[in-house]
Amino acid sequence: MRRRGTKSSSENLNRRIYWVLGLFFVCFSAIIFRAFQLQVMDARDLKARAMRQHKRTFNVQSKRGDIYDRNLKELAVSIEVDSVYAQAGKIDSPGEAARTLAPVLSMNRRELEKKISSAANFVWLKRQVDLKDEERKALSGIEGVGITRESRRYYPNRQLAANLIGFTGLDANGLEGIELHYDGFLRGASHKFVGEKDARGRLMVFEDFDKTVPMEGMEVGLTIDKTIQYVAEKALMKAVESSGAKGGEALVMNPMTGEVLAMASMPTFDPNDFSSTTPRHWRNRAVTDVFEPGSVFKLFLISAALEENAVKTHDGFFCENGSYGVADRVFHDHDKYGWLTVSQILKYSSNIGSAKIADRLGKDQLYRYLKAFGFGEKTGIDLPGESAGSLRPLKNWSDVTLATVSFGQGVSVTGLQLITALSAVANGGFLMKPYVVRSVRDANGNVVSETDPTIVRRVVSEETARKMTDMLISVTHEGGTGVKASFEEFEVAGKTGTAQKPDFKRGGYMKDEFVASFFGFVPARSPRLAIFVAIDEPRGEHYGGTVAGPVFREIAEKSLSYMGVFRERPASRELKFTEAKASKGALAPAGDSEFGPAAVPDFTGKTVRSVLRMAKGRSFDVNVMGSGKAVSQKPAPGRALPTKGPVVVFFQ
């Protein structure tokens, strides 16, 4: 009996041992599996969680580059401001903290409490605020609330050139205008910095932190002249307000180079507080808005007709006493004209006369020249949102299309296209590429990018341009439609436009809604400024010469005075002129083997170096346009050297 009991006890002991061993095996297996899971299977996720808990990542953004006008006057700068944040987990009483913060941050207490109570460990309370020293001290005493310094964009001139410059968002990224188009240069580089946090969550900054700060953004220098911009905006605003218009635009360009000196839009806005306005206020109308140009388009029709010898300036056309039928349409003039010369058709702005000139020129030629002047395609200006306008394909032109396009209907353009095309007539026939940025420089002042005047193509000859200038001057003389754009000091070459706005809902044109415009250049014989003005939907008086002409005059008068351009006085000594054969009939002072010491030499076919050497030897200034060989110049060979300003030589 004992043996059997002893055997049974031994078996029970062994069984218990196996159970214990099995239990240990299961436990150790679970531990080993869990260790494998933590160290192998979930290692990447756990490592990332640990990094988030013990390290903090900062995205250090460089200071955004400044924007200047052509005279290095500040248009957009970056200033250091405070941004307030909260670490919700460290704030014991969100309600009490919100009550303390609300008056300091000028925010709603409930809104603040809601932010602080959020599940996020880090939350911005208010960014880019100007805090006083006592306010910073009050905030620093609240556990879990911190202040950091950020860069904020500031526009010292408020509304000045706002539609051109644009604005940035809270994170200093460009959203409109120059700020958007040149964002890659202005914002510079950013760098991610990772630092260890202590037990209280504070960042432990290492010695090499300053070395990680990235290169600052670059400086952008514009072609815009701050003073001329101010003059243009003030004159435009006065006209828009006095006429009760919907809006308007004004452009000032150097016709010899394509540099934009001013670009004004109404309505406008303050980019320091852009969120209080709408995209309607932000729009740069001169670049984005298209409209039917109306009678200003007659300039390009007649230029093409003269260039193709389809008409002469004194050719006469019968203007049908104010009513003229083409196919199923009847066109009218604002007055009953009989016989008018080509020059008078432009001076009095006859639609019927223009239609007859277009008929003589033909569809193919008119279309070709309008394309050459740049219509129907973008100019390529360095600004965002440019519209191409519309010019119907030649295959879709009918006789009615030919007539309507001749006086600026059935085609849409931008103000920028018009002033660029006008400048081609002003400078002697060259279409220049417009631009608003002269240079981009890094923080050390080194030039990264620089824009030079670019000739796109020759559109008309210098002779045609001269004839057009003579006719455009007559528009601003007594009896012309642009008399109110003229002023005593200088001759003005210009053209008025009064275009009905299309009715896109019902077809045809709206009865009482117009775009009144005027464009021209001054001084007419040696242009320094080309100016375009358009007033959108003026109430009451709506003719371009009456509404837009005075705006042109005010901009031209004040800008030329600011630039130091005054009426040229006659030379102190009289010069006797003889016929100069080499200049094809041009007059030159006697006594010079070529043209005489006081006359402009013939630079045709010469290199830039040769032209500069000749100019230096004769002690006069030369403005070089383009590169290669000289193809044209202003003044023409053999004419008297200008008493003020340089001789402009075009190269290709």
ROLUMTOR-275777 format. One line per field, with one value per residue (C-alpha): residue number from 1; chain; z, x, y. Coordinates in steps of 0.2 Angstrom, whole numbers, plus 5000, padded with zeros to 4 digits. Example, Ala and Ser with C-alpha at 12.3 -4.5 7.8 and 13.67 -1.06 7.14 Angstrom:
nr: c(1|2)
kette: c(A|A)
Z: c(5039|5036)
X: c(5062|5068)
Y: c(4978|4995)
REM end
This chain:
nr: c(1|2|3|4|5|6|7|8|9|10|11|12|13|14|15|16|17|18|19|20|21|22|23|24|25|26|27|28|29|30|31|32|33|34|35|36|37|38|39|40|41|42|43|44|45|46|47|48|49|50|51|52|53|54|55|56|57|58|59|60|61|62|63|64|65|66|67|68|69|70|71|72|73|74|75|76|77|78|79|80|81|82|83|84|85|86|87|88|89|90|91|92|93|94|95|96|97|98|99|100|101|102|103|104|105|106|107|108|109|110|111|112|113|114|115|116|117|118|119|120|121|122|123|124|125|126|127|128|129|130|131|132|133|134|135|136|137|138|139|140|141|142|143|144|145|146|147|148|149|150|151|152|153|154|155|156|157|158|159|160|161|162|163|164|165|166|167|168|169|170|171|172|173|174|175|176|177|178|179|180|181|182|183|184|185|186|187|188|189|190|191|192|193|194|195|196|197|198|199|200|201|202|203|204|205|206|207|208|209|210|211|212|213|214|215|216|217|218|219|220|221|222|223|224|225|226|227|228|229|230|231|232|233|234|235|236|237|238|239|240|241|242|243|244|245|246|247|248|249|250|251|252|253|254|255|256|257|258|259|260|261|262|263|264|265|266|267|268|269|270|271|272|273|274|275|276|277|278|279|280|281|282|283|284|285|286|287|288|289|290|291|292|293|294|295|296|297|298|299|300|301|302|303|304|305|306|307|308|309|310|311|312|313|314|315|316|317|318|319|320|321|322|323|324|325|326|327|328|329|330|331|332|333|334|335|336|337|338|339|340|341|342|343|344|345|346|347|348|349|350|351|352|353|354|355|356|357|358|359|360|361|362|363|364|365|366|367|368|369|370|371|372|373|374|375|376|377|378|379|380|381|382|383|384|385|386|387|388|389|390|391|392|393|394|395|396|397|398|399|400|401|402|403|404|405|406|407|408|409|410|411|412|413|414|415|416|417|418|419|420|421|422|423|424|425|426|427|428|429|430|431|432|433|434|435|436|437|438|439|440|441|442|443|444|445|446|447|448|449|450|451|452|453|454|455|456|457|458|459|460|461|462|463|464|465|466|467|468|469|470|471|472|473|474|475|476|477|478|479|480|481|482|483|484|485|486|487|488|489|490|491|492|493|494|495|496|497|498|499|500|501|502|503|504|505|506|507|508|509|510|511|512|513|514|515|516|517|518|519|520|521|522|523|524|525|526|527|528|529|530|531|532|533|534|535|536|537|538|539|540|541|542|543|544|545|546|547|548|549|550|551|552|553|554|555|556|557|558|559|560|561|562|563|564|565|566|567|568|569|570|571|572|573|574|575|576|577|578|579|580|581|582|583|584|585|586|587|588|589|590|591|592|593|594|595|596|597|598|599|600|601|602|603|604|605|606|607|608|609|610|611|612|613|614|615|616|617|618|619|620|621|622|623|624|625|626|627|628|629|630|631|632|633|634|635|636|637|638|639|640|641|642|643|644|645|646|647|648|649|650|651|652)
kette: c(A|A|A|A|A|A|A|A|A|A|A|A|A|A|A|A|A|A|A|A|A|A|A|A|A|A|A|A|A|A|A|A|A|A|A|A|A|A|A|A|A|A|A|A|A|A|A|A|A|A|A|A|A|A|A|A|A|A|A|A|A|A|A|A|A|A|A|A|A|A|A|A|A|A|A|A|A|A|A|A|A|A|A|A|A|A|A|A|A|A|A|A|A|A|A|A|A|A|A|A|A|A|A|A|A|A|A|A|A|A|A|A|A|A|A|A|A|A|A|A|A|A|A|A|A|A|A|A|A|A|A|A|A|A|A|A|A|A|A|A|A|A|A|A|A|A|A|A|A|A|A|A|A|A|A|A|A|A|A|A|A|A|A|A|A|A|A|A|A|A|A|A|A|A|A|A|A|A|A|A|A|A|A|A|A|A|A|A|A|A|A|A|A|A|A|A|A|A|A|A|A|A|A|A|A|A|A|A|A|A|A|A|A|A|A|A|A|A|A|A|A|A|A|A|A|A|A|A|A|A|A|A|A|A|A|A|A|A|A|A|A|A|A|A|A|A|A|A|A|A|A|A|A|A|A|A|A|A|A|A|A|A|A|A|A|A|A|A|A|A|A|A|A|A|A|A|A|A|A|A|A|A|A|A|A|A|A|A|A|A|A|A|A|A|A|A|A|A|A|A|A|A|A|A|A|A|A|A|A|A|A|A|A|A|A|A|A|A|A|A|A|A|A|A|A|A|A|A|A|A|A|A|A|A|A|A|A|A|A|A|A|A|A|A|A|A|A|A|A|A|A|A|A|A|A|A|A|A|A|A|A|A|A|A|A|A|A|A|A|A|A|A|A|A|A|A|A|A|A|A|A|A|A|A|A|A|A|A|A|A|A|A|A|A|A|A|A|A|A|A|A|A|A|A|A|A|A|A|A|A|A|A|A|A|A|A|A|A|A|A|A|A|A|A|A|A|A|A|A|A|A|A|A|A|A|A|A|A|A|A|A|A|A|A|A|A|A|A|A|A|A|A|A|A|A|A|A|A|A|A|A|A|A|A|A|A|A|A|A|A|A|A|A|A|A|A|A|A|A|A|A|A|A|A|A|A|A|A|A|A|A|A|A|A|A|A|A|A|A|A|A|A|A|A|A|A|A|A|A|A|A|A|A|A|A|A|A|A|A|A|A|A|A|A|A|A|A|A|A|A|A|A|A|A|A|A|A|A|A|A|A|A|A|A|A|A|A|A|A|A|A|A|A|A|A|A|A|A|A|A|A|A|A|A|A|A|A|A|A|A|A|A|A|A|A|A|A|A|A|A|A|A|A|A|A|A|A|A|A|A|A|A|A|A|A|A|A|A|A|A|A|A|A|A|A|A|A|A|A|A|A|A|A|A|A|A|A|A|A|A|A|A|A|A|A|A|A|A|A|A|A|A|A|A|A|A|A|A|A|A|A|A|A|A|A|A|A|A|A|A|A|A)
Z: c(5000|5004|4988|4978|4988|4986|4967|4966|4976|4964|4949|4956|4959|4942|4935|4945|4939|4920|4923|4931|4917|4904|4912|4912|4894|4889|4899|4892|4874|4877|4883|4868|4856|4863|4863|4845|4841|4850|4844|4826|4820|4828|4829|4816|4823|4841|4836|4827|4843|4853|4842|4843|4862|4864|4849|4842|4823|4818|4800|4800|4785|4779|4779|4764|4751|4749|4734|4728|4714|4701|4713|4727|4737|4747|4741|4752|4767|4780|4799|4815|4824|4838|4837|4852|4854|4868|4873|4879|4890|4901|4905|4920|4918|4900|4906|4917|4904|4891|4902|4904|4886|4878|4882|4878|4861|4857|4854|4860|4877|4871|4855|4865|4877|4863|4855|4872|4876|4859|4859|4850|4860|4850|4844|4837|4847|4836|4824|4818|4832|4838|4857|4869|4882|4896|4886|4882|4901|4905|4892|4898|4916|4909|4910|4893|4883|4873|4861|4846|4833|4815|4799|4793|4776|4777|4763|4769|4755|4759|4743|4731|4717|4727|4712|4704|4720|4727|4744|4754|4766|4784|4780|4769|4753|4738|4733|4720|4709|4710|4727|4718|4701|4710|4725|4722|4723|4737|4749|4749|4757|4772|4784|4796|4813|4825|4844|4860|4872|4891|4904|4903|4884|4882|4867|4871|4858|4852|4848|4829|4828|4821|4807|4801|4797|4778|4766|4765|4751|4737|4733|4718|4709|4699|4684|4692|4698|4715|4711|4693|4701|4714|4700|4689|4704|4710|4693|4689|4706|4704|4687|4692|4707|4698|4684|4695|4685|4690|4689|4678|4674|4669|4662|4659|4649|4642|4624|4619|4631|4636|4655|4664|4675|4682|4682|4692|4694|4702|4713|4724|4741|4756|4755|4774|4776|4760|4769|4772|4753|4739|4723|4713|4722|4720|4701|4691|4677|4665|4663|4667|4660|4642|4633|4615|4612|4601|4591|4597|4586|4571|4574|4570|4555|4547|4551|4542|4527|4526|4527|4513|4502|4502|4506|4507|4521|4510|4501|4502|4507|4506|4523|4517|4528|4544|4538|4529|4525|4524|4521|4533|4545|4545|4553|4559|4564|4578|4565|4547|4537|4518|4511|4523|4521|4530|4542|4545|4547|4562|4569|4569|4572|4558|4559|4541|4535|4544|4537|4519|4523|4529|4514|4503|4514|4514|4527|4525|4528|4542|4551|4548|4555|4570|4575|4572|4584|4597|4598|4601|4611|4628|4629|4640|4654|4671|4680|4684|4676|4659|4647|4628|4623|4607|4588|4578|4566|4548|4541|4551|4545|4535|4527|4542|4553|4543|4545|4564|4568|4559|4572|4587|4588|4588|4595|4614|4621|4637|4642|4642|4624|4618|4626|4620|4602|4604|4609|4593|4584|4596|4595|4576|4573|4585|4596|4613|4626|4642|4659|4677|4685|4682|4692|4706|4719|4733|4751|4746|4732|4718|4702|4700|4686|4675|4662|4647|4633|4621|4603|4598|4580|4568|4565|4553|4546|4554|4540|4543|4562|4558|4547|4561|4574|4563|4562|4580|4584|4574|4585|4600|4590|4588|4580|4585|4598|4610|4613|4632|4632|4626|4635|4631|4635|4623|4608|4612|4600|4604|4600|4609|4611|4616|4615|4619|4630|4623|4631|4633|4639|4625|4612|4603|4614|4630|4627|4641|4646|4639|4641|4638|4634|4628|4624|4617|4619|4624|4619|4602|4592|4605|4616|4634|4640|4633|4643|4642|4652|4652|4663|4664|4663|4667|4671|4661|4649|4642|4628|4629|4625|4638|4652|4649|4640|4656|4665|4652|4653|4672|4672|4657|4664|4682|4677|4664|4677|4690|4677|4673|4655|4650|4634|4623|4620|4602|4599|4603|4586|4569|4558|4539|4531|4515|4506|4512|4499|4510|4521|4507|4508|4526|4531|4539|4543|4530|4531|4537|4525|4530|4539|4550|4568|4574|4565|4569|4560|4550|4561|4550|4549|4563|4579|4596|4599|4584|4588|4606|4599|4587|4600|4612|4599|4595|4614|4613|4622|4614|4621|4614|4611|4607|4600|4584|4570|4570|4560|4564|4575|4582|4577|4559|4551|4546|4558|4572|4587|4601|4614|4628|4629|4620|4602|4602|4591|4588|4585|4578)
X: c(5000|5014|5023|5007|5005|5023|5022|5006|5014|5029|5018|5008|5024|5030|5014|5015|5033|5027|5013|5025|5037|5024|5017|5035|5037|5021|5025|5043|5036|5024|5038|5049|5035|5031|5050|5051|5035|5042|5060|5057|5039|5034|5051|5049|5032|5039|5055|5044|5033|5049|5056|5040|5040|5058|5062|5054|5056|5056|5054|5066|5060|5072|5067|5058|5067|5061|5054|5060|5055|5067|5075|5077|5062|5054|5037|5037|5047|5048|5047|5048|5032|5026|5015|5007|5005|4998|5003|4986|4993|5002|4987|4977|4963|4959|4945|4956|4970|4957|4951|4969|4973|4957|4961|4979|4976|4960|4951|4934|4936|4926|4936|4952|4945|4940|4957|4966|4955|4958|4966|4981|4997|5002|4990|4992|4982|4986|5000|5009|5003|5012|5014|5020|5033|5020|5009|5024|5027|5009|5009|5026|5018|5005|5010|5009|5008|5023|5029|5039|5046|5040|5042|5027|5026|5023|5018|5024|5014|4998|4987|5001|5004|4995|4987|5004|5014|5001|5002|5008|4999|5003|5017|5025|5020|5016|4998|4996|5006|5025|5024|5017|5027|5044|5040|5054|5067|5058|5055|5073|5076|5069|5078|5071|5080|5077|5081|5079|5066|5068|5056|5045|5044|5056|5068|5086|5095|5112|5127|5125|5107|5112|5122|5106|5097|5095|5100|5088|5076|5082|5078|5067|5070|5055|5054|5040|5043|5035|5031|5024|5014|5007|5003|4994|4984|4978|4973|4964|4955|4948|4941|4933|4925|4919|4912|4904|4913|4914|4933|4948|4966|4981|4997|5013|5027|5044|5041|5059|5062|5046|5048|5032|5034|5016|5002|4986|4970|4953|4946|4961|4965|4978|4988|4992|4973|4969|4957|4945|4942|4938|4947|4938|4949|4965|4964|4977|4965|4979|4985|4969|4954|4950|4938|4934|4946|4934|4942|4959|4961|4960|4978|4984|4972|4979|4997|4995|4987|5001|5014|5007|5004|4986|4982|4991|4988|4979|4968|4950|4935|4917|4909|4892|4885|4885|4877|4885|4878|4890|4880|4866|4873|4872|4886|4885|4897|4894|4893|4887|4904|4906|4923|4937|4956|4964|4972|4954|4947|4959|4956|4937|4937|4925|4920|4914|4930|4939|4928|4932|4951|4950|4941|4955|4968|4960|4957|4973|4984|4974|4974|4993|4997|4986|4995|5012|5006|5004|4985|4977|4992|5000|5014|5024|5026|5033|5016|5004|4986|4989|4975|4978|4963|4954|4957|4945|4955|4956|4946|4931|4932|4917|4915|4906|4921|4933|4923|4919|4937|4943|4935|4939|4923|4923|4940|4946|4962|4971|4977|4995|4993|4987|5001|5014|5007|5006|5024|5029|5023|5031|5048|5049|5041|5048|5037|5046|5043|5035|5043|5041|5056|5073|5084|5085|5099|5104|5107|5125|5120|5125|5115|5106|5094|5093|5081|5086|5075|5070|5064|5051|5050|5049|5030|5031|5044|5051|5043|5026|5028|5033|5017|5006|5014|5009|4991|4990|4996|4981|4969|4974|4973|4957|4943|4950|4942|4957|4959|4957|4972|4983|4993|5004|5022|5023|5014|5004|5001|4986|4969|4952|4941|4923|4918|4901|4902|4895|4879|4884|4867|4856|4869|4873|4879|4873|4865|4872|4888|4904|4923|4930|4949|4963|4981|4996|5014|5023|5033|5026|5043|5054|5043|5048|5031|5017|5001|4985|4969|4953|4937|4925|4906|4907|4890|4884|4897|4906|4917|4935|4942|4931|4933|4950|4959|4960|4968|4981|4985|4987|4998|5009|5011|5016|5027|5037|5039|5045|5057|5064|5058|5053|5049|5065|5072|5079|5097|5108|5115|5107|5112|5112|5106|5110|5103|5112|5111|5116|5100|5088|5083|5086|5093|5110|5121|5133|5152|5152|5159|5145|5131|5140|5146|5128|5119|5115|5127|5120|5123|5115|5124|5136|5140|5136|5154|5156|5141|5147|5164|5156|5145|5159|5170|5155|5151|5133|5123|5117|5103|5107|5092|5095|5111|5119|5119|5110|5094|5086|5088|5079|5082|5085|5102|5106|5094|5100|5107|5094|5097|5090|5090|5100|5100|5091|5099|5090|5100|5095)
Y: c(5000|5012|5009|5013|5029|5034|5031|5042|5056|5056|5056|5071|5080|5077|5083|5099|5102|5100|5112|5125|5122|5124|5139|5147|5142|5150|5166|5167|5163|5178|5189|5184|5187|5204|5208|5203|5213|5228|5227|5221|5221|5238|5246|5259|5265|5265|5274|5288|5290|5292|5305|5314|5314|5318|5329|5344|5349|5367|5373|5388|5400|5413|5432|5436|5448|5466|5474|5491|5503|5508|5521|5509|5515|5502|5494|5478|5473|5460|5464|5454|5451|5440|5424|5417|5398|5386|5368|5362|5348|5360|5372|5366|5378|5383|5394|5405|5405|5411|5425|5432|5430|5438|5456|5455|5446|5456|5439|5431|5422|5407|5405|5405|5392|5381|5382|5378|5364|5355|5338|5345|5347|5363|5376|5394|5406|5421|5424|5440|5452|5468|5465|5478|5474|5473|5461|5450|5449|5445|5431|5423|5421|5409|5391|5382|5398|5404|5418|5415|5428|5427|5437|5447|5456|5474|5486|5504|5513|5504|5505|5511|5498|5485|5477|5475|5470|5458|5451|5435|5423|5420|5408|5421|5413|5424|5424|5438|5449|5451|5442|5426|5427|5430|5419|5407|5421|5431|5418|5411|5394|5385|5372|5359|5359|5345|5348|5338|5342|5341|5333|5349|5350|5364|5364|5362|5373|5367|5379|5376|5381|5398|5389|5381|5397|5397|5410|5425|5429|5439|5457|5462|5479|5485|5496|5505|5523|5526|5544|5541|5527|5539|5552|5539|5532|5549|5555|5538|5538|5556|5551|5535|5544|5559|5549|5536|5523|5504|5505|5509|5507|5517|5512|5522|5514|5519|5517|5515|5500|5492|5496|5499|5515|5514|5501|5507|5499|5504|5498|5494|5488|5488|5473|5474|5470|5461|5449|5463|5465|5453|5446|5460|5473|5462|5461|5469|5475|5481|5463|5452|5461|5461|5473|5479|5493|5504|5518|5517|5502|5514|5518|5500|5499|5515|5510|5494|5503|5515|5502|5492|5507|5504|5522|5539|5551|5563|5550|5554|5543|5547|5544|5542|5556|5546|5529|5515|5497|5482|5465|5465|5478|5497|5507|5525|5539|5551|5565|5566|5567|5568|5567|5564|5561|5547|5559|5567|5549|5547|5565|5564|5545|5540|5522|5522|5529|5516|5502|5508|5509|5491|5486|5493|5485|5468|5454|5445|5461|5468|5451|5449|5467|5465|5449|5458|5471|5458|5456|5439|5433|5436|5449|5438|5451|5445|5445|5431|5430|5438|5437|5435|5443|5437|5439|5429|5417|5424|5409|5415|5433|5440|5457|5462|5456|5466|5482|5480|5475|5491|5502|5490|5479|5460|5459|5460|5466|5471|5488|5481|5475|5492|5502|5490|5491|5510|5511|5502|5517|5529|5522|5521|5504|5491|5480|5479|5466|5474|5470|5476|5468|5476|5465|5451|5452|5441|5446|5451|5463|5451|5451|5435|5440|5456|5461|5470|5478|5465|5469|5456|5462|5477|5480|5496|5506|5522|5532|5525|5528|5546|5548|5541|5552|5567|5561|5557|5575|5581|5571|5582|5599|5609|5599|5583|5571|5572|5590|5588|5577|5591|5604|5619|5613|5598|5591|5576|5561|5551|5543|5542|5527|5525|5507|5499|5484|5468|5460|5442|5437|5444|5447|5463|5478|5486|5503|5513|5504|5510|5509|5526|5526|5537|5532|5543|5547|5563|5573|5567|5570|5562|5551|5549|5542|5531|5532|5522|5526|5517|5521|5507|5511|5530|5537|5552|5558|5543|5549|5544|5561|5569|5556|5548|5562|5573|5559|5557|5575|5575|5560|5567|5584|5579|5565|5575|5588|5576|5568|5585|5585|5603|5612|5612|5629|5633|5631|5646|5647|5646|5632|5632|5616|5607|5592|5576|5563|5548|5552|5551|5569|5572|5589|5591|5606|5612|5609|5591|5577|5566|5575|5588|5590|5594|5581|5563|5550|5536|5520|5508|5491|5496|5486|5492|5495|5505|5516|5519|5524|5536|5544|5546|5555|5567|5569|5564|5550|5534|5522|5505|5494|5475|5468|5463|5476|5493|5493|5509|5525|5540|5554|5548|5551|5568|5576|5588|5580|5581|5595|5585|5566|5552|5546|5529|5515|5499|5483|5466)
REM end
